[in-house]
Amino acid sequence: MLRRDARGAVYVEFLIAFIPVFLLFLAVCQLIFLTAARLVVSHAAVVGARAAIVVLEDPANEYGGAPLGNLSSGKSAGSDWGGLLPLGTANAEALRHSLGSNDEARFTAQGGARMASIRMAASIPLMTLAPRTGALTGKGGSLNQSLVTSTAAQLTIAYGYTQAAAAITIQRDESSDEVATGSIDPKGPVTVAVTYLYQCSVPVIRGLMCRPLSLAALIPGGGYYALLRAKATLTNQGASYLTAETP
Protein backbone atom coordinates (compact mmCIF):
# COMPACT_ATOMS: atom_id res chain seq x y z
CA MET A 1 0.00 0.00 0.00
CA LEU A 2 2.76 2.44 0.96
CA ARG A 3 4.63 1.64 -2.24
CA ARG A 4 1.67 2.87 -4.26
CA ASP A 5 1.24 6.06 -2.21
CA ALA A 6 2.36 8.92 -4.47
CA ARG A 7 1.33 11.80 -2.22
CA GLY A 8 4.04 14.47 -1.98
CA ALA A 9 5.91 13.23 -5.04
CA VAL A 10 5.45 16.52 -6.89
CA TYR A 11 6.67 18.48 -3.86
CA VAL A 12 9.80 16.33 -3.57
CA GLU A 13 10.48 16.70 -7.28
CA PHE A 14 10.04 20.45 -6.96
CA LEU A 15 12.60 20.64 -4.15
CA ILE A 16 15.09 18.53 -6.08
CA ALA A 17 14.77 20.78 -9.11
CA PHE A 18 14.41 24.12 -7.27
CA ILE A 19 17.38 24.07 -4.88
CA PRO A 20 20.13 23.82 -7.55
CA VAL A 21 18.40 26.49 -9.66
CA PHE A 22 18.03 28.76 -6.63
CA LEU A 23 21.70 28.36 -5.70
CA LEU A 24 22.67 29.12 -9.29
CA PHE A 25 20.54 32.29 -9.12
CA LEU A 26 22.29 33.40 -5.91
CA ALA A 27 25.69 32.66 -7.45
CA VAL A 28 24.82 34.78 -10.49
CA CYS A 29 23.69 37.62 -8.21
CA GLN A 30 26.93 37.54 -6.21
CA LEU A 31 29.00 37.35 -9.38
CA ILE A 32 27.18 40.40 -10.77
CA PHE A 33 27.84 42.34 -7.56
CA LEU A 34 31.53 41.35 -7.59
CA THR A 35 31.89 42.31 -11.26
CA ALA A 36 30.25 45.68 -10.62
CA ALA A 37 32.51 46.21 -7.60
CA ARG A 38 35.61 45.48 -9.69
CA LEU A 39 34.46 48.07 -12.23
CA VAL A 40 33.97 50.64 -9.46
CA VAL A 41 37.42 49.92 -8.02
CA SER A 42 38.95 50.27 -11.50
CA HIS A 43 37.10 53.56 -11.94
CA ALA A 44 38.35 54.75 -8.55
CA ALA A 45 41.93 54.07 -9.67
CA VAL A 46 41.36 56.14 -12.82
CA VAL A 47 39.81 58.96 -10.78
CA GLY A 48 42.79 58.85 -8.42
CA ALA A 49 45.25 58.98 -11.32
CA ARG A 50 43.40 61.91 -12.89
CA ALA A 51 43.45 63.75 -9.59
CA ALA A 52 47.14 62.94 -9.05
CA ILE A 53 48.37 64.39 -12.35
CA VAL A 54 46.73 67.69 -11.40
CA VAL A 55 47.28 67.78 -7.64
CA LEU A 56 50.96 66.81 -7.76
CA GLU A 57 51.78 69.90 -9.81
CA ASP A 58 49.46 72.38 -8.09
CA PRO A 59 51.12 75.40 -6.44
CA ALA A 60 52.73 74.63 -3.08
CA ASN A 61 50.74 77.26 -1.17
CA GLU A 62 47.55 75.23 -1.72
CA TYR A 63 49.00 72.22 0.14
CA GLY A 64 50.65 73.62 3.21
CA GLY A 65 53.89 74.43 1.42
CA ALA A 66 54.44 70.89 0.08
CA PRO A 67 56.86 71.05 -2.90
CA LEU A 68 55.56 70.10 -6.34
CA GLY A 69 55.39 66.34 -6.80
CA ASN A 70 55.94 65.69 -3.07
CA LEU A 71 53.88 62.95 -1.37
CA SER A 72 54.93 63.31 2.26
CA SER A 73 54.99 67.02 3.11
CA GLY A 74 52.32 69.53 4.03
CA LYS A 75 49.26 69.49 6.20
CA SER A 76 45.76 68.91 4.92
CA ALA A 77 42.50 70.04 6.48
CA GLY A 78 40.83 66.84 5.26
CA SER A 79 41.18 63.32 6.61
CA ASP A 80 43.87 60.95 5.37
CA TRP A 81 42.50 57.86 3.63
CA GLY A 82 45.79 56.04 3.83
CA GLY A 83 45.54 52.70 5.59
CA LEU A 84 43.55 49.59 4.98
CA LEU A 85 41.79 48.53 8.17
CA PRO A 86 44.21 49.89 10.80
CA LEU A 87 42.31 47.87 13.37
CA GLY A 88 43.35 45.54 16.14
CA THR A 89 41.51 42.56 14.70
CA ALA A 90 42.68 38.97 14.63
CA ASN A 91 42.99 39.10 10.85
CA ALA A 92 44.77 42.44 10.58
CA GLU A 93 48.25 40.94 10.12
CA ALA A 94 47.05 38.42 7.53
CA LEU A 95 45.26 41.17 5.68
CA ARG A 96 48.30 43.43 5.63
CA HIS A 97 50.41 40.47 4.48
CA SER A 98 48.03 39.98 1.54
CA LEU A 99 48.65 43.63 0.67
CA GLY A 100 52.40 43.12 0.70
CA SER A 101 53.02 44.87 4.00
CA ASN A 102 53.10 43.80 7.64
CA ASP A 103 53.09 47.26 9.19
CA GLU A 104 52.03 50.86 8.62
CA ALA A 105 55.38 51.86 7.06
CA ARG A 106 53.97 51.30 3.61
CA PHE A 107 51.85 54.45 3.92
CA THR A 108 54.27 56.63 5.90
CA ALA A 109 55.99 57.98 2.79
CA GLN A 110 52.65 59.09 1.34
CA GLY A 111 51.05 61.00 4.19
CA GLY A 112 51.27 64.52 2.81
CA ALA A 113 48.63 67.07 1.91
CA ARG A 114 48.73 66.31 -1.81
CA MET A 115 48.24 62.59 -1.17
CA ALA A 116 45.25 63.30 1.10
CA SER A 117 43.49 65.10 -1.75
CA ILE A 118 44.26 62.29 -4.18
CA ARG A 119 42.90 59.71 -1.75
CA MET A 120 39.75 61.70 -1.20
CA ALA A 121 39.07 61.88 -4.95
CA ALA A 122 39.63 58.14 -5.43
CA SER A 123 37.55 57.24 -2.38
CA ILE A 124 34.34 58.95 -3.46
CA PRO A 125 33.41 56.27 -6.07
CA LEU A 126 34.24 53.54 -3.52
CA MET A 127 31.58 54.84 -1.14
CA THR A 128 28.94 53.30 -3.39
CA LEU A 129 30.30 49.83 -2.50
CA ALA A 130 30.00 50.21 1.28
CA PRO A 131 27.76 47.67 3.07
CA ARG A 132 24.30 48.79 4.04
CA THR A 133 23.52 49.81 7.60
CA GLY A 134 21.94 46.47 8.52
CA ALA A 135 25.05 44.54 7.48
CA LEU A 136 27.25 46.71 9.71
CA THR A 137 25.04 46.21 12.74
CA GLY A 138 25.04 42.44 12.43
CA LYS A 139 21.45 42.29 11.13
CA GLY A 140 22.29 41.51 7.53
CA GLY A 141 21.80 38.23 5.73
CA SER A 142 19.31 38.96 2.97
CA LEU A 143 19.70 39.76 -0.70
CA ASN A 144 18.11 43.13 0.03
CA GLN A 145 21.25 44.10 1.98
CA SER A 146 23.15 44.15 -1.33
CA LEU A 147 20.93 46.74 -2.98
CA VAL A 148 21.73 50.43 -3.16
CA THR A 149 20.39 52.89 -0.64
CA SER A 150 20.88 56.65 -0.40
CA THR A 151 19.77 57.59 3.10
CA ALA A 152 21.76 60.00 5.23
CA ALA A 153 22.60 57.18 7.66
CA GLN A 154 23.99 55.09 4.81
CA LEU A 155 26.18 57.97 3.63
CA THR A 156 27.68 58.18 7.10
CA ILE A 157 28.30 54.43 7.13
CA ALA A 158 29.80 54.58 3.63
CA TYR A 159 32.19 57.36 4.61
CA GLY A 160 33.46 55.53 7.68
CA TYR A 161 33.70 52.12 6.04
CA THR A 162 35.57 53.46 3.00
CA GLN A 163 38.09 55.19 5.23
CA ALA A 164 38.83 51.84 6.87
CA ALA A 165 38.51 49.48 3.91
CA ALA A 166 40.33 51.31 1.11
CA ALA A 167 44.08 51.61 0.53
CA ILE A 168 45.05 54.19 -2.09
CA THR A 169 48.72 54.67 -2.97
CA ILE A 170 50.94 55.89 -5.78
CA GLN A 171 53.20 53.10 -7.00
CA ARG A 172 56.82 53.33 -8.09
CA ASP A 173 55.81 52.12 -11.55
CA GLU A 174 52.96 50.28 -13.23
CA SER A 175 54.52 46.83 -12.84
CA SER A 176 55.67 47.28 -9.23
CA ASP A 177 53.85 46.77 -5.93
CA GLU A 178 56.23 49.14 -4.14
CA VAL A 179 54.94 52.59 -3.24
CA ALA A 180 56.65 55.66 -4.64
CA THR A 181 58.90 57.71 -2.37
CA GLY A 182 60.36 61.16 -2.79
CA SER A 183 59.09 63.45 -5.54
CA ILE A 184 57.22 62.40 -8.65
CA ASP A 185 58.65 63.24 -12.07
CA PRO A 186 56.65 66.23 -13.38
CA LYS A 187 56.48 64.69 -16.86
CA GLY A 188 56.61 61.00 -15.96
CA PRO A 189 53.88 58.38 -15.56
CA VAL A 190 51.82 58.31 -12.37
CA THR A 191 50.36 54.97 -11.25
CA VAL A 192 47.62 54.96 -8.64
CA ALA A 193 46.78 51.64 -6.98
CA VAL A 194 43.50 51.01 -5.17
CA THR A 195 42.89 48.05 -2.87
CA TYR A 196 39.40 47.63 -1.46
CA LEU A 197 37.86 45.14 0.94
CA TYR A 198 34.43 44.38 -0.52
CA GLN A 199 31.79 42.73 1.63
CA CYS A 200 29.97 39.85 -0.09
CA SER A 201 26.38 39.97 1.11
CA VAL A 202 24.41 37.41 -0.91
CA PRO A 203 23.35 34.72 1.59
CA VAL A 204 24.46 31.08 1.32
CA ILE A 205 26.64 31.53 -1.77
CA ARG A 206 28.92 34.19 -0.26
CA GLY A 207 30.64 31.48 1.76
CA LEU A 208 31.71 29.80 -1.48
CA MET A 209 32.78 32.87 -3.46
CA CYS A 210 34.40 35.02 -0.75
CA ARG A 211 36.62 34.42 2.26
CA PRO A 212 35.52 34.75 5.91
CA LEU A 213 37.05 37.57 7.90
CA SER A 214 36.44 38.65 11.48
CA LEU A 215 36.17 42.43 11.74
CA ALA A 216 34.62 42.85 15.16
CA ALA A 217 35.65 46.50 15.31
CA LEU A 218 33.54 47.20 12.24
CA ILE A 219 30.93 44.47 11.88
CA PRO A 220 29.65 42.33 14.77
CA GLY A 221 29.95 38.69 13.82
CA GLY A 222 32.31 39.30 10.91
CA GLY A 223 31.40 38.44 7.34
CA TYR A 224 32.70 37.35 3.96
CA TYR A 225 34.95 39.57 1.88
CA ALA A 226 36.75 39.82 -1.44
CA LEU A 227 39.97 41.81 -1.80
CA LEU A 228 39.73 43.85 -5.02
CA ARG A 229 42.69 45.61 -6.62
CA ALA A 230 43.10 47.97 -9.56
CA LYS A 231 45.75 50.26 -11.03
CA ALA A 232 45.60 53.19 -13.43
CA THR A 233 48.47 55.07 -15.05
CA LEU A 234 48.43 58.55 -16.58
CA THR A 235 51.18 60.97 -17.56
CA ASN A 236 51.89 63.68 -15.01
CA GLN A 237 50.87 67.12 -16.23
CA GLY A 238 53.93 69.04 -15.06
CA ALA A 239 53.06 72.68 -15.61
CA SER A 240 55.56 75.52 -15.19
CA TYR A 241 53.96 77.98 -12.76
CA LEU A 242 55.16 81.54 -12.53
CA THR A 243 55.28 82.75 -8.94
CA ALA A 244 56.59 85.82 -7.18
CA GLU A 245 59.81 83.94 -6.53
CA THR A 246 60.29 82.95 -10.18
CA PRO A 247 63.26 84.89 -11.68
C-alpha positions in Angstrom: 0.0 0.0 0.0 2.8 2.4 1.0 4.6 1.6 -2.2 1.7 2.9 -4.3 1.2 6.1 -2.2 2.4 8.9 -4.5 1.3 11.8 -2.2 4.0 14.5 -2.0 5.9 13.2 -5.0 5.4 16.5 -6.9 6.7 18.5 -3.9 9.8 16.3 -3.6 10.5 16.7 -7.3 10.0 20.5 -7.0 12.6 20.6 -4.1 15.1 18.5 -6.1 14.8 20.8 -9.1 14.4 24.1 -7.3 17.4 24.1 -4.9 20.1 23.8 -7.6 18.4 26.5 -9.7 18.0 28.8 -6.6 21.7 28.4 -5.7 22.7 29.1 -9.3 20.5 32.3 -9.1 22.3 33.4 -5.9 25.7 32.7 -7.4 24.8 34.8 -10.5 23.7 37.6 -8.2 26.9 37.5 -6.2 29.0 37.3 -9.4 27.2 40.4 -10.8 27.8 42.3 -7.6 31.5 41.4 -7.6 31.9 42.3 -11.3 30.3 45.7 -10.6 32.5 46.2 -7.6 35.6 45.5 -9.7 34.5 48.1 -12.2 34.0 50.6 -9.5 37.4 49.9 -8.0 38.9 50.3 -11.5 37.1 53.6 -11.9 38.4 54.7 -8.5 41.9 54.1 -9.7 41.4 56.1 -12.8 39.8 59.0 -10.8 42.8 58.9 -8.4 45.2 59.0 -11.3 43.4 61.9 -12.9 43.5 63.8 -9.6 47.1 62.9 -9.1 48.4 64.4 -12.3 46.7 67.7 -11.4 47.3 67.8 -7.6 51.0 66.8 -7.8 51.8 69.9 -9.8 49.5 72.4 -8.1 51.1 75.4 -6.4 52.7 74.6 -3.1 50.7 77.3 -1.2 47.5 75.2 -1.7 49.0 72.2 0.1 50.6 73.6 3.2 53.9 74.4 1.4 54.4 70.9 0.1 56.9 71.0 -2.9 55.6 70.1 -6.3 55.4 66.3 -6.8 55.9 65.7 -3.1 53.9 63.0 -1.4 54.9 63.3 2.3 55.0 67.0 3.1 52.3 69.5 4.0 49.3 69.5 6.2 45.8 68.9 4.9 42.5 70.0 6.5 40.8 66.8 5.3 41.2 63.3 6.6 43.9 61.0 5.4 42.5 57.9 3.6 45.8 56.0 3.8 45.5 52.7 5.6 43.5 49.6 5.0 41.8 48.5 8.2 44.2 49.9 10.8 42.3 47.9 13.4 43.3 45.5 16.1 41.5 42.6 14.7 42.7 39.0 14.6 43.0 39.1 10.9 44.8 42.4 10.6 48.3 40.9 10.1 47.1 38.4 7.5 45.3 41.2 5.7 48.3 43.4 5.6 50.4 40.5 4.5 48.0 40.0 1.5 48.7 43.6 0.7 52.4 43.1 0.7 53.0 44.9 4.0 53.1 43.8 7.6 53.1 47.3 9.2 52.0 50.9 8.6 55.4 51.9 7.1 54.0 51.3 3.6 51.9 54.4 3.9 54.3 56.6 5.9 56.0 58.0 2.8 52.6 59.1 1.3 51.0 61.0 4.2 51.3 64.5 2.8 48.6 67.1 1.9 48.7 66.3 -1.8 48.2 62.6 -1.2 45.3 63.3 1.1 43.5 65.1 -1.8 44.3 62.3 -4.2 42.9 59.7 -1.7 39.7 61.7 -1.2 39.1 61.9 -4.9 39.6 58.1 -5.4 37.6 57.2 -2.4 34.3 59.0 -3.5 33.4 56.3 -6.1 34.2 53.5 -3.5 31.6 54.8 -1.1 28.9 53.3 -3.4 30.3 49.8 -2.5 30.0 50.2 1.3 27.8 47.7 3.1 24.3 48.8 4.0 23.5 49.8 7.6 21.9 46.5 8.5 25.0 44.5 7.5 27.3 46.7 9.7 25.0 46.2 12.7 25.0 42.4 12.4 21.4 42.3 11.1 22.3 41.5 7.5 21.8 38.2 5.7 19.3 39.0 3.0 19.7 39.8 -0.7 18.1 43.1 0.0 21.2 44.1 2.0 23.1 44.1 -1.3 20.9 46.7 -3.0 21.7 50.4 -3.2 20.4 52.9 -0.6 20.9 56.7 -0.4 19.8 57.6 3.1 21.8 60.0 5.2 22.6 57.2 7.7 24.0 55.1 4.8 26.2 58.0 3.6 27.7 58.2 7.1 28.3 54.4 7.1 29.8 54.6 3.6 32.2 57.4 4.6 33.5 55.5 7.7 33.7 52.1 6.0 35.6 53.5 3.0 38.1 55.2 5.2 38.8 51.8 6.9 38.5 49.5 3.9 40.3 51.3 1.1 44.1 51.6 0.5 45.1 54.2 -2.1 48.7 54.7 -3.0 50.9 55.9 -5.8 53.2 53.1 -7.0 56.8 53.3 -8.1 55.8 52.1 -11.6 53.0 50.3 -13.2 54.5 46.8 -12.8 55.7 47.3 -9.2 53.8 46.8 -5.9 56.2 49.1 -4.1 54.9 52.6 -3.2 56.7 55.7 -4.6 58.9 57.7 -2.4 60.4 61.2 -2.8 59.1 63.5 -5.5 57.2 62.4 -8.7 58.6 63.2 -12.1 56.7 66.2 -13.4 56.5 64.7 -16.9 56.6 61.0 -16.0 53.9 58.4 -15.6 51.8 58.3 -12.4 50.4 55.0 -11.3 47.6 55.0 -8.6 46.8 51.6 -7.0 43.5 51.0 -5.2 42.9 48.1 -2.9 39.4 47.6 -1.5 37.9 45.1 0.9 34.4 44.4 -0.5 31.8 42.7 1.6 30.0 39.9 -0.1 26.4 40.0 1.1 24.4 37.4 -0.9 23.4 34.7 1.6 24.5 31.1 1.3 26.6 31.5 -1.8 28.9 34.2 -0.3 30.6 31.5 1.8 31.7 29.8 -1.5 32.8 32.9 -3.5 34.4 35.0 -0.7 36.6 34.4 2.3 35.5 34.8 5.9 37.1 37.6 7.9 36.4 38.7 11.5 36.2 42.4 11.7 34.6 42.8 15.2 35.6 46.5 15.3 33.5 47.2 12.2 30.9 44.5 11.9 29.6 42.3 14.8 30.0 38.7 13.8 32.3 39.3 10.9 31.4 38.4 7.3 32.7 37.3 4.0 35.0 39.6 1.9 36.7 39.8 -1.4 40.0 41.8 -1.8 39.7 43.8 -5.0 42.7 45.6 -6.6 43.1 48.0 -9.6 45.8 50.3 -11.0 45.6 53.2 -13.4 48.5 55.1 -15.1 48.4 58.6 -16.6 51.2 61.0 -17.6 51.9 63.7 -15.0 50.9 67.1 -16.2 53.9 69.0 -15.1 53.1 72.7 -15.6 55.6 75.5 -15.2 54.0 78.0 -12.8 55.2 81.5 -12.5 55.3 82.8 -8.9 56.6 85.8 -7.2 59.8 83.9 -6.5 60.3 83.0 -10.2 63.3 84.9 -11.7 
